[in-house]
């Protein structure tokens, strides 16, 4: 069954173009190393919560937008092999490459697909 990496981050709204440039570069690596699909979503209707919410989880500030992204892999084994290759890729090793958001507030995880309709 498929495997999914999920990501949630707060991106400075003014950095939307820089985020898309960054995403295109990194997403190309996901595809190069075996991902079957990559989706990037820019927050449009992401309400603040009172107990928990996407904005609270990433400590979003008023000048930021929540992004939600996922990468689909054929399997967890394919995903783990790809991540190893990605970490050695020259794009990832480039010391001048900078993320257009605070990576310390990035939430991510791997998920086994248990239902896909």
C-alpha positions in Angstrom: 0.0 0.0 0.0 1.1 3.6 -0.6 2.9 5.7 1.9 2.6 9.5 2.5 4.9 12.1 3.9 2.9 15.1 5.2 4.1 18.6 6.0 2.6 21.7 7.6 4.6 25.0 7.8 4.1 28.7 8.3 5.5 30.7 5.3 5.9 34.5 5.3 3.1 35.6 3.0 5.6 37.9 1.1 7.7 34.8 0.4 5.0 32.9 -1.7 7.0 33.1 -4.9 10.2 32.1 -3.1 8.3 29.2 -1.5 7.0 28.0 -4.9 10.5 28.2 -6.4 11.9 26.2 -3.4 9.0 23.7 -3.7 9.6 23.1 -7.4 13.2 22.4 -6.8 12.7 20.0 -3.9 9.6 18.4 -5.3 11.5 17.6 -8.5 13.9 15.6 -6.2 10.9 13.7 -4.7 9.8 12.7 -8.2 13.3 12.0 -9.4 13.8 9.5 -6.5 10.4 7.7 -6.8 7.5 9.8 -5.4 4.3 9.2 -7.4 2.7 12.6 -6.5 3.6 15.8 -4.8 1.0 18.4 -3.7 1.7 21.9 -2.4 -1.3 23.8 -0.9 -1.3 27.5 0.1 -3.7 28.3 3.0 -6.9 30.0 2.0 -9.4 29.1 4.7 -7.3 28.0 7.8 -9.0 29.2 10.9 -7.4 29.9 14.2 -8.4 27.5 16.9 -9.1 27.9 20.6 -7.5 24.5 21.7 -5.5 23.5 18.6 -5.3 24.4 14.9 -2.9 24.5 12.0 -1.9 28.1 12.8 -1.3 27.3 16.5 0.7 24.1 15.6 3.2 26.0 13.5 3.1 29.2 15.6 1.9 31.3 12.6 2.3 35.0 12.9 -0.1 37.6 11.3 2.3 38.0 8.3 2.5 34.3 7.5 0.3 31.8 5.6 -0.1 28.1 6.5 1.0 25.6 3.8 0.0 22.0 3.7 1.9 19.6 1.5 2.2 15.9 0.9 4.3 13.4 -1.0 2.9 10.0 -2.1 5.3 7.0 -2.4 4.7 3.5 -3.6 5.7 2.2 -0.2 7.5 3.1 3.0 10.6 1.2 1.7 10.6 3.3 -1.5 10.3 6.5 0.6 13.1 5.6 2.9 15.4 4.7 0.0 14.5 8.0 -1.7 15.2 10.1 1.4 18.7 8.6 1.6 19.4 9.5 -2.0 17.9 12.9 -1.6 20.2 13.8 1.3 23.2 13.0 -0.9 21.9 14.9 -3.9 23.9 18.1 -4.8 20.7 20.2 -4.5 20.4 19.2 -0.9 24.1 19.6 -0.2 24.2 23.2 -1.6 25.3 25.4 1.3 23.8 28.5 -0.3 20.3 27.1 -0.5 18.0 28.6 2.0 14.4 27.7 2.9 11.9 30.6 2.5 10.4 29.7 5.9 11.4 28.8 9.5 12.2 25.1 9.2 12.2 24.8 13.0 8.4 25.2 12.9 7.9 22.7 10.1 5.7 19.8 11.2 6.2 16.5 9.2 5.6 12.8 9.4 5.2 9.6 7.5 1.8 7.9 7.2 0.7 4.5 6.1 -2.3 4.8 3.8 -5.1 2.7 5.3 -8.0 3.9 3.2 -8.0 5.5 -0.3 -11.3 6.1 -2.0 
